[in-house]
Amino acid sequence: MSRITPAPRRPRHLSEPDTDLPHQVALFRYGLIAELVRLPPGTPGLYRRLEAIAAQDYVIPGSSRTRVAAETLRDWLKRYRDGGFESRRMGKA
């Protein structure tokens, strides 16, 4: 009976999706708007929810800032609805 040996794990590099900064930023941004993505635009109370998310402190990848404005979250939500996850990558506000 032969044994199957798994391939050795290769080390992670900065260019891999879960470790590169733009991907980390995109995941962070999506994490903040994820609960709102399923709601249709103009949902009553949506801006109140954005303000509640904005009122918290965060560890933001690649930044010394700890807060995100409600208007920024609204923009991220709109861009996500228009372009999906890739629209959340750094450099695309």
C-alpha positions in Angstrom: 0.0 0.0 0.0 1.5 3.3 -1.1 1.2 6.5 1.0 0.4 9.8 -0.5 2.6 12.5 0.8 1.2 16.0 0.7 3.2 18.6 -1.1 5.4 20.7 1.2 3.9 24.1 2.1 5.5 26.9 0.4 6.2 30.1 2.4 3.8 33.0 2.0 5.1 36.0 0.1 3.9 39.6 0.3 2.4 39.3 -3.2 -0.1 36.7 -2.1 -3.7 38.0 -1.8 -4.2 37.5 1.9 -0.9 39.3 2.8 -0.6 42.2 0.3 -1.7 45.6 1.6 -4.3 46.3 -1.1 -6.1 43.0 -0.4 -6.0 43.7 3.4 -7.5 47.1 2.8 -10.2 45.7 0.6 -11.0 43.1 3.3 -11.1 45.8 5.9 -13.4 48.0 3.9 -15.7 45.1 3.0 -15.8 44.1 6.6 -17.2 47.4 7.6 -19.9 47.5 4.9 -20.7 43.7 4.7 -23.9 43.9 6.8 -25.2 46.7 4.6 -24.5 45.3 1.2 -27.7 43.2 1.0 -29.9 46.3 1.8 -31.3 48.2 -1.1 -30.2 51.8 -1.6 -32.4 54.2 0.2 -33.3 51.7 3.0 -34.7 53.6 6.0 -32.1 53.9 8.7 -29.2 53.1 6.4 -27.4 56.4 7.2 -27.9 55.8 10.9 -26.2 52.4 10.6 -23.3 54.0 8.7 -22.9 56.6 11.5 -22.9 53.8 14.1 -20.1 52.0 12.2 -18.2 55.2 11.8 -18.4 56.0 15.5 -16.1 53.1 16.4 -12.3 52.9 16.4 -10.5 50.5 14.1 -7.0 49.2 13.3 -6.9 50.2 9.6 -4.4 48.4 7.5 -1.6 50.6 6.2 -2.8 53.7 8.1 -2.3 55.4 11.5 -5.9 56.5 11.4 -8.5 54.8 13.6 -11.8 56.2 12.3 -13.7 56.1 9.0 -16.3 58.8 8.2 -19.9 57.8 7.5 -19.7 59.5 4.1 -16.6 57.4 3.3 -18.5 54.3 4.2 -21.5 55.4 2.1 -19.0 55.8 -0.9 -17.5 52.4 -0.3 -21.0 50.8 -0.2 -22.0 52.5 -3.4 -18.7 51.5 -5.1 -19.1 47.9 -3.9 -22.6 47.8 -5.3 -21.3 49.2 -8.6 -18.1 47.1 -8.9 -18.0 44.3 -6.3 -15.1 43.3 -4.1 -12.3 44.5 -6.5 -13.7 48.0 -6.3 -12.7 48.0 -2.6 -9.0 47.7 -3.4 -6.7 50.6 -2.3 -6.3 53.3 -4.8 -10.0 53.3 -5.7 -11.0 55.3 -2.6 
